[in-house]
């Protein structure tokens, strides 16, 4: 069987970019059970309530929902179990230092397969205030209106 090439996205956390100010991102591998991989290959996962925590010098992904594999037997996995993330020691130390600062957290942005291996894109993020969210929404609307006006002007 030929090896897989390229990336295929399984799930994205769109709400994370709205709720958090993303300061840095890092790619991490995930330790999975067999039925979890099969469920992911079917394109089923949710990152909505997901977050990462650092304990004992290891990074853990929590709250991510990978549903049970439909053809699985008694070896099926728990849908919301803690999953270990694979990072280099230097990366873990950097993330530990940053998350100790007030208001910083680790949020999963996307879950994908890269060359046949499951990866997660983690973001070092700081929570946005409500007025920041409104301000970003207003800027986006203003930019769209300006682009619309410019396109109408060039057409005529």
Secondary structure as GFF3:
##gff-version 3
##sequence-region A 1 156
A	DSSP	beta_strand	7	12	.	.	.	ID=ss1
A	DSSP	alpha_helix	14	19	.	.	.	ID=ss2
A	DSSP	beta_strand	20	30	.	.	.	ID=ss3
A	DSSP	alpha_helix	34	41	.	.	.	ID=ss4
A	DSSP	beta_strand	51	55	.	.	.	ID=ss5
A	DSSP	beta_strand	58	62	.	.	.	ID=ss6
A	DSSP	beta_strand	83	86	.	.	.	ID=ss7
A	DSSP	alpha_helix	89	99	.	.	.	ID=ss8
A	DSSP	beta_strand	104	114	.	.	.	ID=ss9
A	DSSP	beta_strand	117	127	.	.	.	ID=ss10
A	DSSP	alpha_helix	130	155	.	.	.	ID=ss11
###
